[in-house]
């Protein structure tokens, strides 16, 4: 199991970005969350099988049809205990 912390910047709020990420994560068995930040970015926490996390990260880099991801910051993180499902925060 691995964990990745992503920060998506661009047109990523007000376009159902978090719900779209949740759908991709859930379809691959990845747990975590997506949350809006006051600076207009969206933080995404992904945790699960390395291949599944990588697939969701690639999807986040492209974003949904009405979004525009200008920059995706990504870093490895220590997996967290107690995460179940994918939460839109």
C-alpha positions in Angstrom: 0.0 0.0 0.0 1.2 3.5 -0.9 -0.1 7.0 -0.3 0.2 10.1 -2.4 -0.7 13.7 -1.6 -1.6 15.8 -4.7 -2.5 19.5 -5.0 -4.2 20.4 -8.3 -4.1 24.0 -9.4 -6.0 25.7 -12.2 -9.7 25.7 -12.8 -10.5 22.9 -10.3 -13.2 24.4 -8.1 -16.8 24.8 -9.1 -16.5 22.1 -11.8 -17.3 18.9 -9.7 -13.6 18.1 -9.6 -13.8 16.5 -6.1 -16.8 14.3 -7.1 -15.1 13.3 -10.3 -11.9 12.3 -8.4 -14.0 10.3 -5.9 -15.6 8.3 -8.7 -12.2 7.4 -10.2 -10.8 6.5 -6.8 -13.7 4.3 -5.8 -13.7 2.5 -9.1 -10.1 1.4 -8.5 -10.5 0.7 -4.7 -8.4 3.7 -3.7 -9.3 5.4 -0.4 -8.7 9.0 0.7 -10.2 12.4 0.2 -10.4 15.5 -1.9 -10.8 18.9 -0.4 -11.0 22.5 -1.6 -8.5 25.1 -0.3 -9.1 28.8 0.0 -6.4 29.5 -2.7 -8.5 27.8 -5.3 -6.6 24.5 -5.3 -7.9 21.1 -4.5 -5.9 18.7 -2.3 -6.3 15.0 -3.1 -5.1 12.2 -0.8 -4.8 8.8 -2.5 -4.0 5.5 -0.7 -4.1 2.0 -1.9 -2.4 -0.4 -4.4 0.5 1.3 -6.2 -1.0 0.7 -9.7 -4.4 1.9 -8.7 -3.1 5.0 -7.1 -0.9 5.8 -10.1 -4.0 5.4 -12.4 -6.0 7.8 -10.3 -3.1 10.3 -10.2 -2.8 10.2 -14.0 -6.6 10.9 -14.2 -6.3 13.8 -11.8 -3.5 15.3 -13.9 -6.0 15.5 -16.8 -9.0 16.4 -14.8 -12.7 16.2 -15.8 -14.0 17.8 -19.0 -15.0 21.2 -17.5 -11.8 21.6 -15.4 -8.4 22.7 -16.3 -5.4 21.4 -14.3 -2.6 23.8 -14.9 -0.2 22.3 -12.4 -0.3 19.1 -10.3 2.0 18.9 -7.3 2.6 15.4 -6.1 4.5 13.8 -3.2 4.8 10.4 -1.5 3.2 10.3 1.9 3.0 7.8 4.8 -0.2 5.8 4.6 -2.8 6.7 7.3 -4.7 4.3 9.4 -8.5 4.4 9.6 -9.3 5.6 6.0 -12.3 3.9 4.5 -13.8 4.9 1.2 -13.2 8.2 -0.5 -14.5 11.4 1.0 -15.4 14.7 -0.6 -14.5 17.2 2.1 
